Amino acid sequence: MPNGWSTANISINDSGAIAGTAGADTTNHGFLRATDGTVSIFDPPDAIGGNGTVPTAINSNSEITGYFVFQLQERGFLRTADGTLTEFDAPGAVPPCTCGTWPNDINESGAIVGFTYQVAQEHSFLRTPNGTFTVFDPPDAGAKGSWAIAINTTGAIVGGYWDSKGIAHGYLRNVDGTFTTIDAPLVPMIEFGPTTIHRINGNGAIVGVLIDSMGTAHGFVRQ
């Protein structure tokens, strides 16, 4: 890295390749640290100013997804193993607008999940390896919408949503498109929710954080 730059590791794959951010002052660039220690700095062509480029996930094929800042809003990107960069926007979030696209995870097949926001609403999305988008919300989601956090190798997706009362819940979107609401037991339901899901593995085990009535955070696993 250039002298004076700071780095933040964000994601690592099974081979040990690392994706993260690097930069100075307030502008970040994406980086890939290969298993041999070689570092590649990258930015999508339209990444300018603000937070710059922020990778959020890398899969076992060293494909990286994340977001970058364009005209003060977030847009998605995919960087393939050969360095090819593709910029993308979820439907309804094409600049200029008060909106954006925020990818959170990519699985081994290259499917990407995240959320798109428009003013005060969020919606989950799935971007297939061929670039087709599905924007969705769980059936019980209210006007504030939902967000997708992670996708496993089978295509199961986890995330969260707000119901019509503004209470947040976790969700599992099964591979057949059906939904299961996930709430930690015996935890009071509060705004922004006590249950926050972080990841799902290939066997369907889900990990996250729940908040008890005293405001203390606890880890949980759902198998």
GROMACS elastic network, one bead per residue, 0.5 to 0.9 nm:
[ bonds ]
;  ai    aj funct       b0    kb
    1     4     6  0.84082   500
    1     5     6  0.65848   500
    1     6     6  0.83432   500
    1     7     6  0.84713   500
    1    22     6  0.78571   500
    1    23     6  0.85796   500
    1    39     6  0.78276   500
    1    41     6  0.86110   500
    2     5     6  0.58266   500
    2    23     6  0.84083   500
    3     6     6  0.87697   500
    4    23     6  0.81777   500
    4    24     6  0.66268   500
    5    22     6  0.63851   500
    5    25     6  0.83054   500
    6    21     6  0.83017   500
    6    22     6  0.55630   500
    6    23     6  0.56214   500
    6    24     6  0.63292   500
    7    20     6  0.72601   500
    7    21     6  0.56706   500
    7    23     6  0.67398   500
    7    28     6  0.88909   500
    7    31     6  0.89590   500
    8    19     6  0.87344   500
    8    20     6  0.55299   500
    8    21     6  0.52578   500
    8    22     6  0.64177   500
    9    12     6  0.80236   500
    9    18     6  0.67415   500
    9    19     6  0.61799   500
    9    21     6  0.66768   500
    9    22     6  0.87354   500
    9    31     6  0.89908   500
   10    18     6  0.74499   500
   10    19     6  0.59279   500
   10    21     6  0.74767   500
   10    54     6  0.88561   500
   10    55     6  0.71613   500
   10    56     6  0.62709   500
   10    57     6  0.71585   500
   10    58     6  0.89405   500
   11    17     6  0.84300   500
   11    18     6  0.57578   500
   11    19     6  0.53243   500
   11    20     6  0.66059   500
   11    55     6  0.80474   500
   11    56     6  0.66138   500
   11    57     6  0.52499   500
   11    58     6  0.59895   500
   11    59     6  0.87972   500
   12    15     6  0.79922   500
   12    16     6  0.58713   500
   12    17     6  0.55639   500
   12    19     6  0.63769   500
   12    20     6  0.89133   500
   12    57     6  0.76202   500
   12    58     6  0.63217   500
   12    59     6  0.78715   500
   12    60     6  0.87571   500
   13    16     6  0.53883   500
   13    17     6  0.55921   500
   13    18     6  0.67348   500
   13    19     6  0.87281   500
   13    57     6  0.85649   500
   13    58     6  0.60094   500
   13    59     6  0.55348   500
   13    60     6  0.52462   500
   13    61     6  0.82898   500
   13    62     6  0.73350   500
   14    17     6  0.75683   500
   14    59     6  0.78974   500
   14    60     6  0.58255   500
   15    34     6  0.89489   500
   15    35     6  0.68804   500
   15    60     6  0.66846   500
   15    61     6  0.89129   500
   15    62     6  0.88317   500
   16    33     6  0.86783   500
   16    34     6  0.74957   500
   16    35     6  0.56318   500
   16    60     6  0.89159   500
   17    32     6  0.70920   500
   17    33     6  0.56701   500
   17    35     6  0.50902   500
   17    36     6  0.86217   500
   17    37     6  0.85709   500
   17    58     6  0.80659   500
   17    60     6  0.83497   500
   17    62     6  0.69500   500
   18    31     6  0.80776   500
   18    32     6  0.57129   500
   18    33     6  0.50387   500
   18    34     6  0.66755   500
   18    35     6  0.80355   500
   18    58     6  0.73966   500
   18    62     6  0.85749   500
   19    30     6  0.72888   500
   19    31     6  0.56593   500
   19    33     6  0.64194   500
   19    34     6  0.88046   500
   19    55     6  0.63845   500
   19    56     6  0.77314   500
   19    57     6  0.70639   500
   19    58     6  0.63752   500
   19    62     6  0.87449   500
   19    64     6  0.72688   500
   20    29     6  0.83782   500
   20    30     6  0.58291   500
   20    31     6  0.54632   500
   20    32     6  0.68199   500
   20    33     6  0.84970   500
   20    54     6  0.69115   500
   20    55     6  0.56161   500
   20    56     6  0.73952   500
   20    57     6  0.85314   500
   21    28     6  0.58760   500
   21    29     6  0.54473   500
   21    31     6  0.57986   500
   21    32     6  0.87885   500
   21    41     6  0.88278   500
   21    53     6  0.71448   500
   21    54     6  0.58724   500
   21    55     6  0.67927   500
   22    27     6  0.84626   500
   22    28     6  0.54166   500
   22    29     6  0.52498   500
   22    30     6  0.62842   500
   22    31     6  0.66535   500
   22    41     6  0.80670   500
   22    53     6  0.89666   500
   22    54     6  0.89938   500
   23    26     6  0.76704   500
   23    27     6  0.59806   500
   23    29     6  0.58495   500
   23    30     6  0.86195   500
   24    27     6  0.61379   500
   24    28     6  0.69515   500
   25    28     6  0.82148   500
   26    49     6  0.81062   500
   26    50     6  0.65794   500
   26    51     6  0.64279   500
   26    52     6  0.83449   500
   27    48     6  0.84697   500
   27    49     6  0.61200   500
   27    50     6  0.58942   500
   27    51     6  0.52424   500
   27    52     6  0.53431   500
   27    53     6  0.81314   500
   28    49     6  0.85288   500
   28    50     6  0.80465   500
   28    51     6  0.55316   500
   28    53     6  0.56392   500
   28    54     6  0.70372   500
   29    41     6  0.66360   500
   29    42     6  0.61982   500
   29    43     6  0.59601   500
   29    47     6  0.89247   500
   29    51     6  0.82850   500
   29    52     6  0.58693   500
   29    54     6  0.68524   500
   29    55     6  0.88052   500
   30    40     6  0.83324   500
   30    41     6  0.57657   500
   30    42     6  0.51626   500
   30    43     6  0.60519   500
   30    52     6  0.81964   500
   30    53     6  0.52642   500
   30    54     6  0.58117   500
   30    55     6  0.60223   500
   31    39     6  0.66707   500
   31    40     6  0.54291   500
   31    42     6  0.59155   500
   31    43     6  0.85750   500
   31    54     6  0.89510   500
   31    55     6  0.79352   500
   32    38     6  0.80423   500
   32    39     6  0.56117   500
   32    40     6  0.51879   500
   32    41     6  0.66669   500
   32    42     6  0.81157   500
   32    62     6  0.85032   500
   32    64     6  0.85389   500
   33    36     6  0.79577   500
   33    37     6  0.58102   500
   33    38     6  0.55878   500
   33    40     6  0.65126   500
   33    41     6  0.89139   500
   34    37     6  0.53232   500
   34    38     6  0.52719   500
   34    39     6  0.63705   500
   34    40     6  0.81243   500
   34    62     6  0.85233   500
   35    38     6  0.73292   500
   36    39     6  0.89607   500
   42    53     6  0.80738   500
   42    83     6  0.84369   500
   42    85     6  0.89133   500
   43    46     6  0.79753   500
   43    47     6  0.61357   500
   43    48     6  0.88684   500
   43    52     6  0.76880   500
   43    53     6  0.59490   500
   43    68     6  0.80144   500
   43    85     6  0.82590   500
   44    47     6  0.54054   500
   44    48     6  0.89964   500
   44    53     6  0.75297   500
   44    68     6  0.74268   500
   44    77     6  0.71542   500
   44    78     6  0.89200   500
   44    79     6  0.86306   500
   44    85     6  0.61311   500
   44    86     6  0.74080   500
   44    87     6  0.68550   500
   45    48     6  0.84723   500
   45    85     6  0.82163   500
   45    87     6  0.83651   500
   46    68     6  0.81857   500
   46    69     6  0.80312   500
   46    70     6  0.63213   500
   46    87     6  0.83114   500
   47    50     6  0.89972   500
   47    52     6  0.57174   500
   47    53     6  0.65528   500
   47    68     6  0.56410   500
   47    69     6  0.55596   500
   47    70     6  0.57045   500
   47    71     6  0.88797   500
   47    75     6  0.89525   500
   48    51     6  0.83190   500
   48    52     6  0.57814   500
   48    53     6  0.84547   500
   48    68     6  0.79835   500
   48    69     6  0.61533   500
   48    70     6  0.60055   500
   48    71     6  0.76918   500
   48    72     6  0.88162   500
   49    52     6  0.54992   500
   49    69     6  0.68476   500
   49    70     6  0.78083   500
   49    71     6  0.84417   500
   49    72     6  0.81376   500
   50    53     6  0.89598   500
   50    68     6  0.88845   500
   50    69     6  0.63456   500
   50    70     6  0.85417   500
   50    72     6  0.70793   500
   51    54     6  0.73043   500
   51    68     6  0.72029   500
   51    69     6  0.62900   500
   52    67     6  0.84734   500
   52    68     6  0.54013   500
   52    69     6  0.53664   500
   52    70     6  0.82962   500
   53    66     6  0.76197   500
   53    67     6  0.61411   500
   53    69     6  0.67785   500
   54    65     6  0.86495   500
   54    66     6  0.56414   500
   54    67     6  0.54539   500
   54    68     6  0.59924   500
   54    69     6  0.87747   500
   55    58     6  0.79733   500
   55    64     6  0.66369   500
   55    65     6  0.56830   500
   55    67     6  0.64011   500
   55    68     6  0.83562   500
   55    77     6  0.85459   500
   55   103     6  0.89026   500
   55   104     6  0.87426   500
   56    64     6  0.75718   500
   56    65     6  0.60029   500
   56    67     6  0.75967   500
   56   103     6  0.72065   500
   56   104     6  0.56241   500
   56   105     6  0.65814   500
   56   106     6  0.88250   500
   57    63     6  0.83333   500
   57    64     6  0.57521   500
   57    65     6  0.55893   500
   57    66     6  0.66918   500
   57   103     6  0.86027   500
   57   104     6  0.66241   500
   57   105     6  0.51660   500
   57   106     6  0.61880   500
   57   107     6  0.88903   500
   58    61     6  0.78959   500
   58    62     6  0.57233   500
   58    63     6  0.55233   500
   58    65     6  0.65953   500
   58   105     6  0.76562   500
   58   106     6  0.66454   500
   58   107     6  0.82196   500
   59    62     6  0.53349   500
   59    63     6  0.55606   500
   59    64     6  0.67391   500
   59    65     6  0.89083   500
   59   105     6  0.85506   500
   59   106     6  0.61827   500
   59   107     6  0.58542   500
   59   108     6  0.56260   500
   59   109     6  0.86371   500
   59   110     6  0.77832   500
   60    63     6  0.74029   500
   60   107     6  0.81773   500
   60   108     6  0.61045   500
   61    64     6  0.88000   500
   61    80     6  0.81969   500
   61    81     6  0.66809   500
   61   108     6  0.68509   500
   61   109     6  0.87723   500
   61   110     6  0.86539   500
   62    79     6  0.84522   500
   62    80     6  0.69113   500
   62    81     6  0.52700   500
   62    82     6  0.89995   500
   63    78     6  0.70594   500
   63    79     6  0.56408   500
   63    81     6  0.53833   500
   63    82     6  0.88327   500
   63    83     6  0.88449   500
   63   106     6  0.79189   500
   63   108     6  0.86116   500
   63   110     6  0.72921   500
   64    77     6  0.81023   500
   64    78     6  0.57249   500
   64    79     6  0.50257   500
   64    80     6  0.65360   500
   64    81     6  0.80247   500
   64   105     6  0.87868   500
   64   106     6  0.74229   500
   65    76     6  0.73183   500
   65    77     6  0.55894   500
   65    79     6  0.63593   500
   65    80     6  0.88352   500
   65   103     6  0.66403   500
   65   104     6  0.75025   500
   65   105     6  0.69178   500
   65   106     6  0.65891   500
   65   112     6  0.75261   500
   66    75     6  0.84369   500
   66    76     6  0.58205   500
   66    77     6  0.56566   500
   66    78     6  0.70224   500
   66    79     6  0.88896   500
   66   102     6  0.69972   500
   66   103     6  0.53174   500
   66   104     6  0.65709   500
   66   105     6  0.79195   500
   67    74     6  0.59268   500
   67    75     6  0.53100   500
   67    77     6  0.57451   500
   67    78     6  0.87581   500
   67    87     6  0.88223   500
   67   101     6  0.73382   500
   67   102     6  0.58495   500
   67   103     6  0.64025   500
   67   104     6  0.87126   500
   68    73     6  0.80589   500
   68    74     6  0.54672   500
   68    75     6  0.54933   500
   68    76     6  0.64544   500
   68    77     6  0.73032   500
   68    87     6  0.89660   500
   68   102     6  0.87882   500
   69    72     6  0.58469   500
   69    73     6  0.53957   500
   69    75     6  0.63849   500
   69    76     6  0.89969   500
   70    73     6  0.53739   500
   70    74     6  0.61982   500
   70    75     6  0.67469   500
   70    95     6  0.82855   500
   71    74     6  0.83315   500
   71    95     6  0.79489   500
   71    96     6  0.75711   500
   73    95     6  0.79059   500
   73    96     6  0.84992   500
   73    97     6  0.82928   500
   73    98     6  0.76201   500
   73    99     6  0.67590   500
   73   100     6  0.56404   500
   73   101     6  0.82644   500
   74    89     6  0.88790   500
   74    99     6  0.78240   500
   74   101     6  0.55807   500
   74   102     6  0.64599   500
   75    87     6  0.71323   500
   75    88     6  0.63830   500
   75    89     6  0.57897   500
   75    90     6  0.84404   500
   75    93     6  0.84472   500
   75    94     6  0.84598   500
   75    95     6  0.86465   500
   75   100     6  0.58178   500
   75   102     6  0.65597   500
   75   103     6  0.85103   500
   76    86     6  0.84058   500
   76    87     6  0.57820   500
   76    88     6  0.50661   500
   76    89     6  0.60078   500
   76    90     6  0.81645   500
   76   100     6  0.84044   500
   76   101     6  0.55912   500
   76   102     6  0.59806   500
   76   103     6  0.60267   500
   77    85     6  0.68032   500
   77    86     6  0.54616   500
   77    88     6  0.57927   500
   77    89     6  0.85221   500
   77   103     6  0.79830   500
   78    84     6  0.80290   500
   78    85     6  0.57151   500
   78    86     6  0.51495   500
   78    87     6  0.65680   500
   78    88     6  0.79924   500
   78   112     6  0.88746   500
   79    82     6  0.79797   500
   79    83     6  0.58393   500
   79    84     6  0.55154   500
   79    86     6  0.64743   500
   79    87     6  0.88947   500
   80    83     6  0.53745   500
   80    84     6  0.53437   500
   80    85     6  0.66803   500
   80    86     6  0.84719   500
   81    84     6  0.73754   500
   88    94     6  0.87389   500
   88   101     6  0.80588   500
   88   131     6  0.86143   500
   89    92     6  0.80828   500
   89    93     6  0.58969   500
   89    94     6  0.57370   500
   89    95     6  0.83816   500
   89   100     6  0.74112   500
   89   101     6  0.57658   500
   89   102     6  0.88777   500
   89   116     6  0.84698   500
   90    93     6  0.54682   500
   90    94     6  0.71677   500
   90   100     6  0.78555   500
   90   101     6  0.58962   500
   90   102     6  0.88253   500
   90   115     6  0.83057   500
   90   116     6  0.63458   500
   90   125     6  0.74469   500
   90   127     6  0.83483   500
   90   133     6  0.68762   500
   90   134     6  0.86860   500
   90   135     6  0.78309   500
   91    94     6  0.69921   500
   91   116     6  0.83131   500
   91   133     6  0.74061   500
   91   134     6  0.86499   500
   91   135     6  0.76267   500
   92    99     6  0.80875   500
   92   100     6  0.87899   500
   92   116     6  0.82745   500
   92   117     6  0.89136   500
   92   118     6  0.79344   500
   93    96     6  0.83419   500
   93    97     6  0.70049   500
   93    98     6  0.81355   500
   93    99     6  0.53594   500
   93   100     6  0.52988   500
   93   101     6  0.65303   500
   93   116     6  0.67848   500
   93   117     6  0.73216   500
   93   118     6  0.70359   500
   94    97     6  0.68278   500
   94    99     6  0.76730   500
   94   100     6  0.74414   500
   94   101     6  0.86448   500
   95    98     6  0.79705   500
   95    99     6  0.74984   500
   95   100     6  0.77884   500
   96    99     6  0.81174   500
   97   100     6  0.79299   500
   97   118     6  0.80948   500
   97   119     6  0.89427   500
   98   117     6  0.82618   500
   98   118     6  0.59824   500
   98   119     6  0.56906   500
   99   116     6  0.72518   500
   99   117     6  0.51736   500
   99   119     6  0.61034   500
  100   115     6  0.85208   500
  100   116     6  0.56465   500
  100   117     6  0.54235   500
  100   118     6  0.68481   500
  101   114     6  0.76484   500
  101   115     6  0.61936   500
  101   117     6  0.66743   500
  102   113     6  0.85962   500
  102   114     6  0.55638   500
  102   115     6  0.53709   500
  102   116     6  0.60571   500
  102   117     6  0.81423   500
  103   106     6  0.82793   500
  103   112     6  0.67254   500
  103   113     6  0.56933   500
  103   115     6  0.64097   500
  103   116     6  0.84029   500
  103   125     6  0.85090   500
  103   148     6  0.85122   500
  103   149     6  0.83465   500
  104   112     6  0.74446   500
  104   113     6  0.58913   500
  104   115     6  0.78404   500
  104   148     6  0.73386   500
  104   149     6  0.55695   500
  104   150     6  0.65317   500
  105   111     6  0.82782   500
  105   112     6  0.56514   500
  105   113     6  0.55117   500
  105   114     6  0.68000   500
  105   148     6  0.86415   500
  105   149     6  0.66209   500
  105   150     6  0.51695   500
  105   151     6  0.64404   500
  106   109     6  0.79581   500
  106   110     6  0.57513   500
  106   111     6  0.54605   500
  106   113     6  0.65842   500
  106   150     6  0.75252   500
  106   151     6  0.67088   500
  106   152     6  0.82676   500
  107   110     6  0.53566   500
  107   111     6  0.55558   500
  107   112     6  0.67560   500
  107   113     6  0.88617   500
  107   150     6  0.84230   500
  107   151     6  0.60837   500
  107   152     6  0.58274   500
  107   153     6  0.56886   500
  107   154     6  0.86566   500
  107   155     6  0.78522   500
  108   111     6  0.74831   500
  108   152     6  0.80237   500
  108   153     6  0.59517   500
  109   128     6  0.85614   500
  109   129     6  0.68061   500
  109   153     6  0.72452   500
  109   155     6  0.89507   500
  110   127     6  0.86559   500
  110   128     6  0.70438   500
  110   129     6  0.50457   500
  110   130     6  0.87797   500
  111   126     6  0.70418   500
  111   127     6  0.56913   500
  111   129     6  0.51010   500
  111   130     6  0.86074   500
  111   131     6  0.86738   500
  111   151     6  0.79158   500
  111   155     6  0.79082   500
  112   125     6  0.81494   500
  112   126     6  0.57868   500
  112   127     6  0.50015   500
  112   128     6  0.65235   500
  112   129     6  0.76931   500
  112   150     6  0.84528   500
  112   151     6  0.75043   500
  113   124     6  0.73857   500
  113   125     6  0.55667   500
  113   127     6  0.62471   500
  113   128     6  0.87843   500
  113   147     6  0.89146   500
  113   148     6  0.59343   500
  113   149     6  0.67874   500
  113   150     6  0.64428   500
  113   151     6  0.66397   500
  113   157     6  0.77752   500
  114   123     6  0.85172   500
  114   124     6  0.58372   500
  114   125     6  0.55165   500
  114   126     6  0.69513   500
  114   127     6  0.86761   500
  114   147     6  0.63142   500
  114   149     6  0.58964   500
  114   150     6  0.76086   500
  114   159     6  0.87056   500
  115   122     6  0.63933   500
  115   123     6  0.53668   500
  115   125     6  0.54158   500
  115   126     6  0.85100   500
  115   135     6  0.83560   500
  115   146     6  0.74641   500
  115   148     6  0.58276   500
  115   149     6  0.81715   500
  116   121     6  0.83615   500
  116   122     6  0.56072   500
  116   123     6  0.53745   500
  116   124     6  0.64432   500
  116   125     6  0.69836   500
  116   135     6  0.83285   500
  116   147     6  0.78472   500
  117   120     6  0.71644   500
  117   121     6  0.55660   500
  117   123     6  0.64215   500
  117   124     6  0.89227   500
  118   121     6  0.52751   500
  118   122     6  0.64157   500
  118   123     6  0.85995   500
  119   122     6  0.82718   500
  120   143     6  0.88213   500
  120   144     6  0.65821   500
  120   145     6  0.89603   500
  121   143     6  0.67983   500
  121   145     6  0.57185   500
  121   146     6  0.81469   500
  122   137     6  0.89163   500
  122   143     6  0.86976   500
  122   144     6  0.61478   500
  122   146     6  0.54377   500
  122   147     6  0.64273   500
  122   161     6  0.88768   500
  123   135     6  0.65232   500
  123   136     6  0.61147   500
  123   137     6  0.59953   500
  123   144     6  0.83130   500
  123   145     6  0.52845   500
  123   147     6  0.56764   500
  123   148     6  0.80776   500
  123   161     6  0.87428   500
  124   134     6  0.83898   500
  124   135     6  0.57300   500
  124   136     6  0.53125   500
  124   137     6  0.60264   500
  124   138     6  0.89141   500
  124   145     6  0.79226   500
  124   146     6  0.55508   500
  124   149     6  0.86481   500
  124   159     6  0.80954   500
  124   160     6  0.88777   500
  124   161     6  0.89719   500
  125   133     6  0.67668   500
  125   134     6  0.55378   500
  125   136     6  0.60056   500
  125   137     6  0.85077   500
  125   147     6  0.77512   500
  125   148     6  0.67362   500
  126   132     6  0.80992   500
  126   133     6  0.56781   500
  126   134     6  0.51433   500
  126   135     6  0.65004   500
  126   136     6  0.81775   500
  126   148     6  0.82716   500
  126   157     6  0.87551   500
  127   130     6  0.79160   500
  127   131     6  0.57350   500
  127   132     6  0.55241   500
  127   134     6  0.65216   500
  127   135     6  0.87084   500
  128   131     6  0.53054   500
  128   132     6  0.53053   500
  128   133     6  0.65265   500
  128   134     6  0.83173   500
  129   132     6  0.74568   500
  136   145     6  0.89430   500
  136   146     6  0.81281   500
  137   140     6  0.80763   500
  137   141     6  0.62023   500
  137   142     6  0.89190   500
  137   145     6  0.63425   500
  137   146     6  0.57405   500
  137   147     6  0.79822   500
  137   161     6  0.75827   500
  138   141     6  0.54351   500
  138   145     6  0.83877   500
  138   146     6  0.74543   500
  138   160     6  0.87991   500
  138   161     6  0.72481   500
  138   171     6  0.74969   500
  138   172     6  0.89250   500
  138   173     6  0.79919   500
  138   178     6  0.86145   500
  138   179     6  0.63739   500
  138   180     6  0.84828   500
  138   181     6  0.83910   500
  139   142     6  0.86129   500
  139   179     6  0.77774   500
  140   161     6  0.82435   500
  140   162     6  0.81506   500
  140   163     6  0.58443   500
  140   164     6  0.75837   500
  140   181     6  0.87914   500
  141   144     6  0.75031   500
  141   145     6  0.55982   500
  141   146     6  0.68041   500
  141   161     6  0.57779   500
  141   162     6  0.54879   500
  141   164     6  0.65364   500
  141   168     6  0.89731   500
  142   145     6  0.57144   500
  142   146     6  0.85245   500
  142   161     6  0.79265   500
  142   162     6  0.58199   500
  142   165     6  0.74214   500
  142   166     6  0.72715   500
  143   162     6  0.78506   500
  143   163     6  0.77332   500
  143   164     6  0.66399   500
  143   166     6  0.85484   500
  144   161     6  0.79002   500
  144   162     6  0.60789   500
  144   163     6  0.77998   500
  144   164     6  0.80963   500
  144   166     6  0.74437   500
  145   160     6  0.88668   500
  145   161     6  0.58445   500
  145   162     6  0.59414   500
  145   163     6  0.78456   500
  146   159     6  0.74528   500
  146   160     6  0.56408   500
  146   162     6  0.63515   500
  146   168     6  0.89528   500
  147   158     6  0.87014   500
  147   159     6  0.55520   500
  147   160     6  0.54922   500
  147   161     6  0.63353   500
  148   151     6  0.82878   500
  148   157     6  0.69285   500
  148   158     6  0.59197   500
  148   160     6  0.65976   500
  148   161     6  0.87837   500
  148   171     6  0.87704   500
  149   157     6  0.74844   500
  149   158     6  0.58093   500
  149   160     6  0.77596   500
  149   197     6  0.74234   500
  149   198     6  0.64576   500
  149   199     6  0.71398   500
  150   156     6  0.83757   500
  150   157     6  0.57118   500
  150   158     6  0.54717   500
  150   159     6  0.68361   500
  150   197     6  0.87055   500
  150   198     6  0.70263   500
  150   199     6  0.55434   500
  150   200     6  0.65375   500
  151   154     6  0.80279   500
  151   155     6  0.58247   500
  151   156     6  0.55672   500
  151   158     6  0.65417   500
  151   199     6  0.76956   500
  151   200     6  0.66875   500
  151   201     6  0.81607   500
  152   155     6  0.53808   500
  152   156     6  0.56254   500
  152   157     6  0.67615   500
  152   158     6  0.88766   500
  152   199     6  0.83487   500
  152   200     6  0.59828   500
  152   201     6  0.55741   500
  152   202     6  0.53747   500
  152   203     6  0.84555   500
  152   204     6  0.77396   500
  153   156     6  0.75735   500
  153   201     6  0.76201   500
  153   202     6  0.54529   500
  153   203     6  0.88580   500
  154   175     6  0.71228   500
  154   202     6  0.65759   500
  154   203     6  0.86702   500
  154   204     6  0.88322   500
  155   173     6  0.87888   500
  155   174     6  0.76179   500
  155   175     6  0.56122   500
  155   202     6  0.89421   500
  156   172     6  0.71340   500
  156   173     6  0.58159   500
  156   175     6  0.51016   500
  156   176     6  0.86984   500
  156   177     6  0.87478   500
  156   200     6  0.79822   500
  156   202     6  0.86187   500
  156   204     6  0.76142   500
  157   171     6  0.82185   500
  157   172     6  0.57901   500
  157   174     6  0.66469   500
  157   175     6  0.78406   500
  157   200     6  0.76338   500
  158   170     6  0.73877   500
  158   171     6  0.55862   500
  158   173     6  0.61332   500
  158   174     6  0.86859   500
  158   197     6  0.69954   500
  158   198     6  0.79469   500
  158   199     6  0.71935   500
  158   200     6  0.68870   500
  158   206     6  0.81378   500
  159   169     6  0.85907   500
  159   170     6  0.57272   500
  159   171     6  0.53656   500
  159   172     6  0.67571   500
  159   173     6  0.83263   500
  159   196     6  0.79756   500
  159   197     6  0.61121   500
  159   198     6  0.76954   500
  159   199     6  0.86882   500
  160   168     6  0.67582   500
  160   169     6  0.54688   500
  160   171     6  0.53963   500
  160   172     6  0.84782   500
  160   181     6  0.87260   500
  160   182     6  0.86633   500
  160   195     6  0.85130   500
  160   196     6  0.71426   500
  160   197     6  0.71553   500
  161   167     6  0.81301   500
  161   168     6  0.54274   500
  161   169     6  0.54543   500
  161   170     6  0.63968   500
  161   171     6  0.72054   500
  162   165     6  0.75970   500
  162   166     6  0.52667   500
  162   167     6  0.51914   500
  162   169     6  0.63420   500
  162   170     6  0.89384   500
  162   191     6  0.86248   500
  162   192     6  0.76543   500
  162   193     6  0.82567   500
  163   166     6  0.53297   500
  163   167     6  0.54391   500
  163   168     6  0.63492   500
  163   169     6  0.76163   500
  164   167     6  0.74241   500
  165   168     6  0.88697   500
  165   191     6  0.88782   500
  166   190     6  0.85616   500
  166   191     6  0.62259   500
  166   192     6  0.76689   500
  166   193     6  0.89140   500
  167   189     6  0.65585   500
  167   190     6  0.59602   500
  167   191     6  0.50069   500
  167   192     6  0.62025   500
  167   193     6  0.58532   500
  168   189     6  0.76616   500
  168   190     6  0.73812   500
  168   191     6  0.63637   500
  168   192     6  0.50768   500
  168   194     6  0.75083   500
  168   195     6  0.76497   500
  168   196     6  0.87169   500
  169   181     6  0.67389   500
  169   182     6  0.63178   500
  169   183     6  0.59458   500
  169   184     6  0.89766   500
  169   189     6  0.85913   500
  169   192     6  0.82614   500
  169   193     6  0.60373   500
  169   194     6  0.77715   500
  169   195     6  0.62994   500
  169   196     6  0.76860   500
  170   180     6  0.85429   500
  170   181     6  0.58514   500
  170   183     6  0.61335   500
  170   184     6  0.88517   500
  170   193     6  0.84881   500
  170   195     6  0.62083   500
  170   196     6  0.63389   500
  170   197     6  0.62165   500
  171   179     6  0.67306   500
  171   180     6  0.56107   500
  171   182     6  0.52097   500
  171   183     6  0.83434   500
  171   197     6  0.81788   500
  172   178     6  0.82936   500
  172   179     6  0.56068   500
  172   180     6  0.50621   500
  172   181     6  0.64335   500
  172   182     6  0.71104   500
  173   176     6  0.80155   500
  173   177     6  0.59373   500
  173   178     6  0.57883   500
  173   180     6  0.65732   500
  173   181     6  0.88934   500
  174   177     6  0.53311   500
  174   178     6  0.53788   500
  174   179     6  0.61028   500
  174   180     6  0.77390   500
  175   178     6  0.74185   500
  176   179     6  0.89322   500
  182   195     6  0.78417   500
  182   197     6  0.87943   500
  183   187     6  0.82522   500
  183   189     6  0.88786   500
  183   193     6  0.89296   500
  183   194     6  0.79868   500
  183   195     6  0.60672   500
  183   196     6  0.89892   500
  183   210     6  0.87655   500
  184   187     6  0.62120   500
  184   194     6  0.75189   500
  184   195     6  0.60619   500
  184   209     6  0.89938   500
  184   210     6  0.66022   500
  184   211     6  0.88328   500
  184   220     6  0.83246   500
  185   188     6  0.87036   500
  186   212     6  0.82510   500
  187   190     6  0.89822   500
  187   194     6  0.68122   500
  187   195     6  0.85866   500
  187   210     6  0.78187   500
  187   211     6  0.70062   500
  187   212     6  0.55021   500
  187   213     6  0.65230   500
  188   193     6  0.85765   500
  188   194     6  0.71945   500
  188   211     6  0.83968   500
  188   212     6  0.70734   500
  188   213     6  0.62006   500
  189   192     6  0.87018   500
  189   193     6  0.59438   500
  189   194     6  0.62775   500
  189   195     6  0.88294   500
  190   193     6  0.50257   500
  190   194     6  0.64538   500
  191   194     6  0.81243   500
  192   195     6  0.85899   500
  192   196     6  0.89094   500
  193   196     6  0.72786   500
  193   210     6  0.83859   500
  193   211     6  0.81269   500
  194   209     6  0.77314   500
  194   212     6  0.71388   500
  194   215     6  0.88533   500
  194   217     6  0.86344   500
  195   208     6  0.71782   500
  195   209     6  0.58316   500
  195   211     6  0.67235   500
  196   207     6  0.87214   500
  196   208     6  0.54527   500
  196   209     6  0.51695   500
  196   210     6  0.62573   500
  196   211     6  0.87789   500
  197   200     6  0.84632   500
  197   206     6  0.72302   500
  197   207     6  0.60779   500
  197   209     6  0.65040   500
  197   210     6  0.86743   500
  198   206     6  0.75970   500
  198   207     6  0.58934   500
  198   209     6  0.77783   500
  199   205     6  0.83103   500
  199   206     6  0.57732   500
  199   207     6  0.55758   500
  199   208     6  0.69850   500
  200   203     6  0.79774   500
  200   204     6  0.58140   500
  200   205     6  0.55065   500
  200   207     6  0.65750   500
  201   204     6  0.53344   500
  201   205     6  0.55310   500
  201   206     6  0.67599   500
  201   207     6  0.88350   500
  202   205     6  0.75046   500
  203   223     6  0.82967   500
  204   222     6  0.84319   500
  204   223     6  0.66595   500
  205   221     6  0.68175   500
  205   222     6  0.55757   500
  206   220     6  0.81836   500
  206   221     6  0.55044   500
  206   223     6  0.64169   500
  207   219     6  0.73365   500
  207   220     6  0.56476   500
  207   222     6  0.63624   500
  207   223     6  0.87847   500
  208   218     6  0.84804   500
  208   219     6  0.57963   500
  208   220     6  0.54980   500
  208   221     6  0.66369   500
  208   222     6  0.86594   500
  209   217     6  0.63820   500
  209   218     6  0.55032   500
  209   220     6  0.58767   500
  209   221     6  0.87195   500
  210   216     6  0.81974   500
  210   217     6  0.56411   500
  210   218     6  0.52917   500
  210   219     6  0.63570   500
  210   220     6  0.70305   500
  211   214     6  0.77892   500
  211   215     6  0.55584   500
  211   216     6  0.54001   500
  211   218     6  0.62776   500
  211   219     6  0.89473   500
  212   215     6  0.53288   500
  212   216     6  0.54755   500
  212   217     6  0.66435   500
  212   218     6  0.76818   500
  213   216     6  0.74340   500
  214   217     6  0.89675   500
